[in-house]
């Protein structure tokens, strides 16, 4: 069906709903690390709030792969020299200004000691500014920087991965084989590295498996490859499609719930089943999110109405479509806000709020944790809206347009000829 004749509907983009789910499970878990009281005391259902932040990151990586793949498979990006350079310009311009702004603000207002002149601090700042940070230092303040480092490296690998997939994957059957091969390969190499760590005692899962970009390639490129399924329409009745959507959403929420229980049991009840989360669940999330993208996005047969105040009043669920505008600053700054709230925690104030709402004494600490989390969420939301207004796409768009007008193929060819003269083969 041609895009131009698709019916327009005032419905939320379910990929934006998925983005919000991914962020909220990261946010809720991070809040637990900063809550100054024993938040889970005397509350048997506390495990429901111990959400799997690692899984949220895997979802983000897969959505990033799908979004980048949509650009390549639709022809927005190409694999010529100019096309690849322009792709890099757009990705860097989308990340760099706000990312550097985040580093500067954290350095000035939260971790000012990093600005004291020394070789060590200079090295730290260079690692942060130029995407070479894996949480080796100041994790409470700059810890989220590892995600940007890994994401930028996945962005760098994207054109080469796309070129390889385009050359080798041609049919629908090959798409499914390639997805299965990537999932199996990712699962195998993670297990092999985990075995190596266990045998040698050198390294750990977080820094050596979870964070490096090469252990997230299967997640990213599975998302990218899903775009090829758009050219193979599947005949499904509306009822059948809706049933599959409900099943897929339930499957995702069920996986997150099971993951929360397992993670909480490992953190607080001494369970030794964390290996399930670390090694089995990445592949489980790939499959589940792939189904979600397939049924909610690839098999979508309508266009989204442009978000406006009128459409929002008619369907408040469209509020999810605003989230992508603030997602990046909200992700970057939420940990800093949690950190500042913890430093300035006033137990008297929180106790007074609990008394106002007649919270039973047994649940006081849990209520304080919930209040702390809600305050941090709305402060993060307010700050993200403010910051996103400062970094308007129009300004970045003009700079991108200026940089994209240049012919980089001539420069690359000239550089290559100079290399040949210096290093003759």
Protein Blocks (a to p, Z undefined) as FASTA:
>chain_A
ZZklpccdddddfklmmmmmmmmmmmmmmmmmmocbdfkgoiaklmmmmccfklmmmmmm
mmmmmmmmmmmmnomaccbfklmmmmmmmmmmmmmmmmmmmmmmmmmmmmmmlmpgcfkl
mmmmmmmmnopaghkgokllmmmmmmmmmmmmmmmmmmmmmmmmmmmmmbfklmmmmmmm
mmmmmmmmmmmmmmmmmmnopacfklmmmmpmklmmmmmmmmmmmmmmmmmccdddfklm
mmmmmmmmmmmmmmmmmmmmmmmmmmmnopaklmmmmmmmmmmmmmmmmmmmmmmmmmpc
bdcddddfklmmmmmmlmmmmmmmmmmmmmmmmmmmmmmmmmmgcfklmmmmmmmnopaf
klmmmmmmmmmmmmmmmmmmmmmmmmmmmmcfklmmmmmmmmmmpcfklmmmmmmmmmmm
mmcZZ
